[in-house]
C-alpha cells in the first residue's frame, strides 16, 4: 500500500531545516513505525518507508511537506498485545482456552510464543482444535528450560543457548480467523502469546 499525506511545521522554516527534516525522514533503509495523531487511529501504526517529499509553500515560505509513504502491508497494525498463564506449583498442566482472532487479514495470524517448563517438564504440546487439530510440539527439552518461538519469522531461541529446531515438530503455530479453541499439555510454569492484529483503515 502507498499513500500521500502532509505534515506542517507550525511555523516558517529555513531551507537548512527543511533539508534536515527530509534527510531524517527519507534516509531510512528499513521500515519504521508511523502513528498518525488522529482519534480513530490511536491504537494502530503503519510500517513505512518514505520515498519522496515535496515542500509546501505559503506566501513563498516553507510551512510543511507532502510525503509519499510505501507500506509493508495493505493495512495498519495494532501495537503488540499479549496474554499469558502462570503456574507456581510444579505439576503437569492440561487445560483448554480460547482466542478470538479479530484481524482484518483473512489469513492466519502467527504469534510469538514463550513458555518455561517447570522442574518436571520436558515436553510441550499446543493443539489448535479449530485448525483441524494442528499440533505444535516440543519434546526432550531440559527441565526449567525457557523457549521463545517467533512463528512468523520461524525462529526458536532457548535459555540453554542450544539449537532446538530438531526437538520441534516444525508445525509453526497459527491462529485461524475468528474463534480458536486451544489445548495445552505440558509441565510448565509460564506461557505467553504475543501478537498484532491487521487493521483496515482509511478508504
N, C-alpha and C positions, 0 to 999 in steps of 0.2 A: 504494500500500500504506500502511496505517496500523497502528500498534501502540502499546501502552502498556508502560512499564517504570518501575522505581523506582530512585532514587538515594538514598544515605544520606550524611549529613554527617559521620559518625564521632564526633559529639558534639552536645549540645543547642545550638540556635542561637536567636538573638533574632528577633523579628518583623521588625526592620530588616534583618538579614542575609538572612532569607528573601525579603523583597521585592527586595533587590538581586540575589539569585540568579535569581528569577523574571524580573526586568527584563532581565537578561543573556540568559537562555535564550529568553524569549518575545518579546523585542523585535527579532527579526531580520526583515528584509524579503525575504531570499532564502535559498535552500537552503545549508546548511552541512554539512560532513563530520562524521559521528558514528561513532566507532570504539568498539565495546564490548569491554571488557577481559575477554575470555573465550578460553580456549585454542583453541577451534575457529573463532574469528573474528578472529584476529590479523592476517590478511592482507587483510581487507576493511573497507569502510566503507559507511555509508548516507548519502545526501544527504537531509537532513531539514529541516523547519520544525516547531518545537514550537508547538502551537496552544493547549494548556491545561495547567495544573498543579494538583494537589491536594495539600495538605500532609498528611504522615503524622505522627501524634501517637503518642507512647508516654508514658503517665502524665501527660498534659497538657503534654508537652514536644514541641517540633518537632524531629524527627530526620531528616526526608527529604521527598522529593517523588515523587509519581506523575505522570509526564509522558505526554502524548499527542503522538505524532510522526506527521507526514504526510511520506511519502517521494516522491521524484520518479520512482520506478520500482518494479515489484513484485519487485525483487531488490536485493542488495547489489552493490558494485563492488570489483574489485581495485584496488590502487594502480597508478598508471601504470607500464607496463613498456615497454622499448624493445629493439630490435635494429638493428644498423647494419652497413654495409660501407664501407670506406675504400680509396682507390686513389691512392697517392702519385705514380704516374707518369702524365703527361698522355697519355692514349690513349683510344680508343673502347672501351667495355666492352659485352659481350653475354654475359649469364650467367643461369642458372636457379637458383632456390632454392625452398624450400617453407616454409609456415607452417601450423601447426595451430591453428585457432580452436576453443578448448575452452569458449567462452562458454556459459552456461546459457540465454541468449536464443537462440531458434531463428532469429532474423532475421539480417540482415547486420551485420557489425562494420565501422565506418568509422574508420580510424586517422587520425592526423596524420602526414603525410609531409613530410620535409625533405630537400632534395637541393641539392648545389652542383655546378655544371658546372665542368669544368677549362678551360684556355685554348683548347681545341679545340671546346668544346661550344656547341651552340645548341638542340638538341632533347633531349627526354626521353620515352621510351615504356616504360610498365609494363603488362604484359599478365597478366591472371589467366586462365590456361587453364581452370581449374576453373569459372569464371564465364562459360562459353560464349565464351572468348577476348576478354572485355571489355578494352578498351584505355583507358588513362589517358595522355593525350599532351599535351605542351607543344612548341611549335615556334617558331622565330625568337627565342629568348632571347639575351641577351648572354653572351659568353664570361665564365667565372668567376662568373656570377650565382648567387645562392642563392635558392631558392624554398621557402616553407613553405605547405602546404595542410592546413587542417583540414577533412577530408571530412565530418565530422559537422555542423559549422556552415556548411560550404560557403563558406569564406573563403580567400583567397590573399594572401600578402604576399611582397614581393621585396626583396632587399638593395639594389636600384636605387631603390626608392621609387616605381617605376612601377606602373600598374594593368595586371595581366597576365591578366585573365579572357579577353580576346579572343585570347590566344595558347594557350588551353586548349580541348580538345575537349568539355569540360563533362561528361565521364563521371567523376563523383566516385568515387574508388576505394573498394572494399569487399571484405572477406573473406567468403567463404561459410562456413557452419558446417562444421566438420571440417577435413580436409586441403585446402590450397590450393597449386596448382602455379603458379609465377610466373616471369616472364621480364622482365629489364630490358635495354634497348638505349639507350645514351647515353654521351657522353664526360663522365663525372662523376668528381669526386674524393671524393664522400661522399654517402651516402643513409641516412636513418634513419626508422624506423617507431615511432610511439608509440601505445599502445592500452591499453584497460582492459576486462577481461572482466566480464560479468554473472555473479553467483554467487547461486544459490538457497540461502537459509539459513533455519533455523527450520522451524516447522510450517505 
